[in-house]
Amino acid sequence: MKTLRLWLLKGIPLKLFWWTMRRLKFSLSLRMRMANKKLYNQTELSKYFGIDRATLRLRLEEAGIEPVKKGTHRELLYEMTPELEAAITPDSKTLYAREKAEKTALERQLKEIELAERRGELVKVKVIKDDLQRMFQKLVQKLETQMPYEIAGALFKAESAEQCQAILRRTVSGIFQDLRKEHEQYLEATK
């Protein structure tokens, strides 16, 4: 009753007081039941440690802790051991160390990528796309505008469709040979 008087003096509502007392009584009774019991299912363990069942299951799987036996209705029963407690409540220092190691590894990878870019071993995709776009623009320009003027006289003198095909094939393959040999010319022409 002394606790109730202190709460009322502080201005805390009576409902909140009784709700808190019920929670304390429930958690104490749960701890007492858990102290007397030998095997626990996942629900009891999650309530005891105050974590979600999915998180509990994940931590047990990561630690490789197997259930001692299966209870009724396919529930998995675990024995409370120091290994189980360590797996469920991981040390905050180990979590911090793991996250720090992951961050350091990511930073190292980023620095390696930047160094490879400076050396010229890696090129950004945007640069390649821009270069290819310029190259194809120059190629299309050559095929559409320059080639017809260059071969118009030869096509006019051709006597058959096969001769026209041969002239076109020869001219287009010449343009592609030129592209293979002097591809930098195509890139620099439109910069």
C-alpha positions as CSV (number, residue, x, y, z in Angstrom):
1,M,0.0,0.0,0.0
2,K,3.0,2.3,0.6
3,T,3.7,2.1,-3.2
4,L,0.1,3.1,-4.0
5,R,0.4,6.2,-1.8
6,L,3.6,7.2,-3.4
7,W,2.1,6.8,-6.9
8,L,-1.0,8.8,-5.9
9,L,1.2,11.6,-4.4
10,K,3.1,11.8,-7.7
11,G,-0.2,12.3,-9.5
12,I,-0.1,9.0,-11.5
13,P,-3.6,7.6,-12.3
14,L,-4.9,4.7,-10.4
15,K,-5.6,2.6,-13.5
16,L,-1.9,2.9,-14.6
17,F,-0.8,1.8,-11.1
18,W,-2.9,-1.4,-11.2
19,W,-1.9,-2.1,-14.8
20,T,1.8,-1.8,-13.8
21,M,1.3,-4.0,-10.8
22,R,-0.4,-6.7,-12.9
23,R,2.5,-6.6,-15.4
24,L,5.0,-6.9,-12.6
25,K,3.0,-9.8,-11.1
26,F,2.8,-11.5,-14.5
27,S,6.5,-11.1,-15.3
28,L,7.4,-12.4,-11.8
29,S,5.0,-15.3,-12.1
30,L,6.5,-16.1,-15.5
31,R,10.0,-16.0,-14.1
32,M,9.0,-18.2,-11.2
33,R,7.4,-20.7,-13.6
34,M,10.4,-20.6,-15.8
35,A,12.7,-21.2,-12.9
36,N,10.8,-24.4,-11.9
37,K,10.6,-25.7,-15.4
38,K,13.2,-27.6,-17.3
39,L,12.1,-27.4,-21.0
40,Y,10.6,-24.3,-22.7
41,N,8.9,-23.8,-26.0
42,Q,9.6,-20.8,-28.4
43,T,6.6,-18.8,-27.1
44,E,7.8,-19.0,-23.5
45,L,11.3,-18.1,-24.5
46,S,10.3,-15.1,-26.5
47,K,8.1,-13.8,-23.7
48,Y,10.9,-14.4,-21.1
49,F,13.6,-12.6,-23.2
50,G,11.2,-10.0,-24.5
51,I,11.8,-10.5,-28.2
52,D,9.7,-11.6,-31.2
53,R,9.3,-15.3,-31.9
54,A,10.6,-14.8,-35.4
55,T,13.7,-13.1,-34.1
56,L,14.1,-15.9,-31.5
57,R,13.8,-18.6,-34.2
58,L,16.4,-16.7,-36.4
59,R,18.9,-16.4,-33.5
60,L,18.5,-20.1,-32.6
61,E,19.1,-21.1,-36.2
62,E,22.1,-18.8,-36.6
63,A,23.6,-20.3,-33.4
64,G,22.8,-23.9,-34.5
65,I,20.9,-24.7,-31.4
66,E,18.7,-27.7,-31.9
67,P,15.6,-28.4,-29.7
68,V,16.0,-31.1,-27.0
69,K,12.7,-32.7,-28.0
70,K,9.4,-32.2,-29.6
71,G,6.5,-31.7,-27.3
72,T,2.8,-32.0,-27.9
73,H,1.3,-30.4,-31.0
74,R,4.7,-30.3,-32.8
75,E,6.1,-27.6,-30.4
76,L,9.9,-27.6,-30.1
77,L,11.2,-27.7,-26.6
78,Y,14.6,-26.2,-25.5
79,E,16.6,-26.6,-22.4
80,M,17.7,-23.4,-20.7
81,T,21.5,-23.5,-21.0
82,P,24.2,-20.7,-21.0
83,E,24.7,-21.3,-24.8
84,L,20.9,-20.8,-25.4
85,E,20.9,-17.6,-23.4
86,A,24.1,-16.3,-25.2
87,A,22.5,-17.1,-28.6
88,I,19.2,-15.3,-27.8
89,T,20.8,-12.3,-26.1
90,P,23.9,-11.6,-28.1
91,D,26.5,-9.3,-26.6
92,S,26.1,-5.8,-27.9
93,K,29.9,-5.6,-28.3
94,T,29.9,-8.5,-30.8
95,L,27.1,-7.0,-32.7
96,Y,28.9,-3.7,-32.9
97,A,32.1,-5.4,-33.9
98,R,30.3,-7.3,-36.7
99,E,28.6,-4.1,-38.0
100,K,31.9,-2.2,-37.9
101,A,33.7,-5.0,-39.8
102,E,31.0,-4.9,-42.5
103,K,31.2,-1.2,-42.8
104,T,35.0,-1.3,-43.0
105,A,34.7,-4.0,-45.7
106,L,32.3,-1.9,-47.7
107,E,34.5,1.2,-47.4
108,R,37.5,-0.8,-48.6
109,Q,35.5,-2.1,-51.6
110,L,34.5,1.5,-52.5
111,K,38.1,2.7,-52.3
112,E,39.3,-0.2,-54.5
113,I,36.7,0.7,-57.1
114,E,37.8,4.4,-57.0
115,L,41.4,3.4,-57.4
116,A,40.6,1.1,-60.3
117,E,38.7,4.0,-62.0
118,R,41.8,6.3,-61.5
119,R,44.1,3.6,-63.0
120,G,41.8,3.3,-66.0
121,E,40.9,-0.3,-65.2
122,L,37.2,0.5,-64.7
123,V,35.0,2.8,-66.7
124,K,31.6,4.1,-65.7
125,V,28.7,2.7,-67.7
126,K,27.5,6.2,-68.6
127,V,30.9,7.0,-70.3
128,I,30.6,3.8,-72.4
129,K,27.0,4.5,-73.3
130,D,27.9,8.1,-74.4
131,D,30.9,6.8,-76.5
132,L,28.7,4.2,-78.2
133,Q,26.0,6.7,-78.9
134,R,28.5,9.1,-80.5
135,M,30.0,6.2,-82.5
136,F,26.7,5.1,-83.9
137,Q,25.6,8.6,-84.6
138,K,28.8,9.1,-86.7
139,L,28.2,5.7,-88.4
140,V,24.6,6.5,-89.3
141,Q,25.7,9.9,-90.6
142,K,28.3,8.3,-92.8
143,L,25.8,5.6,-94.1
144,E,22.9,8.0,-94.7
145,T,24.6,11.2,-96.0
146,Q,28.1,10.5,-97.3
147,M,27.7,7.0,-98.8
148,P,24.9,7.8,-101.2
149,Y,27.0,10.6,-102.8
150,E,30.1,8.4,-103.0
151,I,28.4,5.5,-104.7
152,A,25.7,7.2,-106.7
153,G,27.8,7.1,-110.0
154,A,28.7,3.5,-109.6
155,L,25.1,2.5,-108.9
156,F,23.9,4.4,-111.9
157,K,26.4,2.6,-114.1
158,A,25.4,-0.9,-112.7
159,E,23.5,-3.0,-115.1
160,S,21.9,-5.5,-112.7
161,A,20.6,-5.8,-109.2
162,E,23.5,-8.2,-108.3
163,Q,26.0,-5.5,-109.4
164,C,24.2,-2.9,-107.1
165,Q,24.3,-5.4,-104.2
166,A,28.0,-6.0,-104.8
167,I,28.7,-2.2,-104.8
168,L,26.6,-1.7,-101.6
169,R,28.2,-4.6,-99.9
170,R,31.7,-3.5,-100.8
171,T,31.1,0.1,-99.6
172,V,29.4,-0.8,-96.4
173,S,32.0,-3.4,-95.5
174,G,34.6,-0.7,-96.2
175,I,32.9,1.6,-93.8
176,F,32.9,-1.1,-91.1
177,Q,36.5,-1.9,-91.8
178,D,37.3,1.8,-91.3
179,L,35.3,1.7,-88.0
180,R,37.3,-1.3,-86.8
181,K,40.7,0.2,-87.7
182,E,40.1,3.8,-86.7
183,H,37.3,3.7,-84.1
184,E,38.8,6.7,-82.2
185,Q,38.1,8.9,-85.2
186,Y,34.4,8.1,-84.8
187,L,34.5,9.0,-81.2
188,E,36.5,12.3,-81.5
189,A,34.5,13.5,-84.5
190,T,31.4,14.3,-82.5
191,K,32.9,15.4,-79.1
